[in-house]
Amino acid sequence: MNDIFTQYGRLDRAIADNLSDIRSSFDDDATLVLDFIIFISRQMKTDLFGYTRFTLKDFCKVTGRRRQELAMRHSRFSNKNAPVIEGFSFETVFDYALLRMMSHNLIFSSVYKDTNGDSIVHLESIRLLSDVKITIAKSKSHAKIYDVKISHELLNGFIRRYYSIDIDAYRLAGLTKGKERRQALVVYLSILRHTLRSKGLCETTVSVDAMANRAGIYGKTTFHKKEALQNSLNHLRDKAKFPFFYSFVESGNTKYNVKLHFQEDNSGKHLSKEHVFFFALITELKAFFEYTRKSHDIDSFQNWLNSEANKELKVAELKKTYLKVFTQDISDDQAFNILKNGF
């Protein structure tokens, strides 16, 4: 069954379209927060309903981070105490970022004018995490096991509004200097490819200025932006193995556009089936949960999904949806294993 699902992650469109707002909300921890969101987007396929268990080793394997750097004391606590909750100090780089994602919302901002010409500043916020549990092993290594539950907003984004993100290219793009710029470009290229695929297309042209803004290349002439972009795009094509070709096209007045061609592969059809499967399964299960809400004491849809309640119904619904989408019949044991452990 595993070969039916792709290795692409699903990134909430609101987040992918507003990467600069992650920096505004989380400042120096922004790149780690984005790494975590990308990591969780991949885990959602293996931890089907928004709960996931992992170690730092698991996190580093997906994101390309170094465990030693994440386990060291955060720089902001060099001259002051780290926050302590129930005797646990959130002093490491990773633990503190996790606490911030739990306690701070991601704020999206936009400015526009209404029909009267008045300036409007619009702020929206979403939660990233709604539950965090950290288990410290008794062994000499004192390894930490993290259990997290993503927010309803992120779960809804995974199901309903997402772009498919090339996780491997994202990881490879972050292994050397220039991580933030190149990974922002991986997200942007993934957005463009996802949008083109939905229209049956594989080519598009965007301005150098627009792409430079998405990559965080500011305060330079068009020539310097083009040069910086060329270095980053070559790296993504050659080192990160993102499947695309590009060329610069003059557009007059010393301006340039970037012509992009995304290579075709077999993932498009699989991605479409993935979407149908996840959307249909969650929709049916949520309808049942709402219909029977008064008959059980579980208040949250996610908590109900992760519980033993109505196990037979969940198994039957997953088998029915799997057969309908992938034209394959699976056993009760296989269906239950998917419900508990993912794919």
C-alpha positions, -999 to 999 in steps of 0.1 A, spaced: 0 0 0 29 24 7 37 30 -29 3 45 -35 12 76 -16 38 101 -27 65 117 -6 51 152 -10 40 171 20 9 193 22 15 229 32 -14 251 42 -19 277 15 -22 306 39 13 297 53 29 291 19 16 324 5 28 344 35 62 331 45 74 366 55 47 366 82 64 336 99 94 359 105 72 387 117 56 363 142 86 342 153 117 364 144 149 345 149 130 312 153 112 316 120 133 292 99 129 265 126 92 271 128 89 267 90 110 235 92 86 222 118 55 230 97 71 212 67 79 183 90 44 181 103 29 183 68 48 151 59 39 134 92 2 140 85 3 112 60 18 88 86 -1 101 116 -35 105 99 -55 127 121 -31 154 135 -14 135 163 23 127 158 51 112 179 87 118 170 123 123 183 148 149 173 165 123 152 132 119 132 129 156 128 165 160 116 161 132 91 133 150 73 145 186 76 183 182 73 189 199 107 217 189 130 206 174 163 234 190 183 223 225 172 187 219 182 197 204 216 220 233 226 209 261 249 190 289 230 211 320 226 185 343 241 191 325 275 228 332 277 222 359 302 187 351 316 167 321 327 147 300 303 109 295 309 102 266 333 68 248 333 62 220 358 99 218 365 108 214 329 131 240 314 124 250 278 160 261 273 171 243 241 167 257 206 141 231 197 121 230 230 118 268 231 106 270 195 80 243 204 68 263 233 65 294 212 45 275 186 22 264 214 18 298 231 19 322 201 -3 324 170 9 329 135 -3 363 124 -9 371 88 -11 408 78 -22 427 47 -27 463 38 -52 476 12 -76 504 3 -113 502 3 -137 517 -22 -136 550 -2 -98 552 -5 -94 544 32 -63 524 42 -71 491 59 -47 470 79 -60 434 82 -46 409 107 -56 372 109 -41 346 132 -40 308 133 -28 284 159 -1 259 150 -2 234 179 -29 226 204 -12 200 226 24 191 234 37 162 256 74 156 262 86 123 276 121 121 289 135 85 288 150 70 319 180 57 300 214 73 303 208 92 270 178 110 285 163 110 250 131 131 246 100 118 228 76 144 216 39 140 212 21 169 195 -14 175 183 -17 201 155 -44 227 156 -77 224 139 -66 251 115 -36 231 103 -56 199 100 -82 218 79 -55 232 57 -41 197 52 -74 184 40 -89 214 22 -64 241 12 -29 231 5 0 231 -19 21 200 -25 56 206 -13 87 186 -24 100 176 10 133 161 -2 142 192 -22 133 213 8 157 193 30 185 193 5 182 230 -1 188 237 36 220 217 40 244 245 33 247 283 37 218 303 23 192 279 38 164 304 43 165 319 8 167 286 -10 140 269 10 117 298 5 123 293 -33 115 256 -29 81 265 -14 75 291 -41 84 267 -69 62 241 -53 33 266 -53 38 274 -90 40 237 -99 9 228 -79 -11 256 -95 1 247 -130 -7 210 -125 -42 219 -115 -46 235 -149 -29 208 -169 1 231 -176 39 228 -169 53 262 -179 50 298 -166 69 331 -165 73 353 -135 92 385 -129 127 385 -113 114 411 -88 85 388 -78 107 358 -73 133 378 -55 108 391 -31 96 355 -23 132 345 -17 140 374 6 164 391 -19 159 428 -12 177 461 -17 196 452 -48 194 463 -85 176 440 -109 210 428 -122 221 418 -87 187 402 -80 190 382 -112 226 371 -102 215 360 -67 185 342 -81 206 324 -107 229 310 -80 199 298 -59 180 283 -88 211 265 -100 215 251 -65 179 239 -64 181 223 -98 216 206 -94 220 200 -57 184 198 -43 172 179 -73 140 199 -78 128 188 -113 126 220 -133 144 240 -160 146 278 -162 159 307 -183 160 344 -180 140 364 -206 145 402 -211 113 422 -208 127 457 -217 140 486 -196 167 463 -180 139 442 -165 140 404 -166 115 376 -162 122 339 -153 107 313 -176 101 281 -157 94 246 -170 85 218 -146 93 183 -156 64 159 -159 63 128 -136 38 103 -124 31 121 -91 4 143 -104 -22 115 -107 -12 101 -73 -15 135 -56 -50 139 -70 -60 105 -56 -44 113 -22 -66 145 -20 -98 126 -29 -90 99 -3 -81 122 26 -110 146 19 -136 119 15 -125 100 46 -124 130 69 -157 144 55 -175 112 62 -160 106 96 -167 142 107 -204 139 96 -207 108 117 -191 125 147 -214 154 145 -245 132 141 -235 111 172 -220 139 193 -246 136 221 -240 98 225 -204 101 237 -184 123 260 -156 132 235 -158 169 227 -132 172 200 -133 157 166 -96 151 166 -98 134 201 -126 112 188 -105 103 157 -76 93 179 -98 73 204 -110 37 204 -146 50 201 -167 36 172 -136 17 159 -157 -6 137 -173 23 120 -140 40 114 -125 8 100 -155 3 77 -154 38 64 -116 37 57 -120 4 38 -148 18 18 -130 50 9 -98 32 1 -115 8 -23 -134 36 -40 -103 58 -46 -76 32 -52 -97 2 -64 -80 -20 -38 -96 -40 -11 -79 -41 23 -85 -62 54 -99 -50 87 -65 -53 103 -49 -33 76 -75 -6 79 -71 -4 117 -34 -3 114 -37 27 90 -60 44 115 -35 40 143 -2 42 125 -8 58 91 8 47 59 
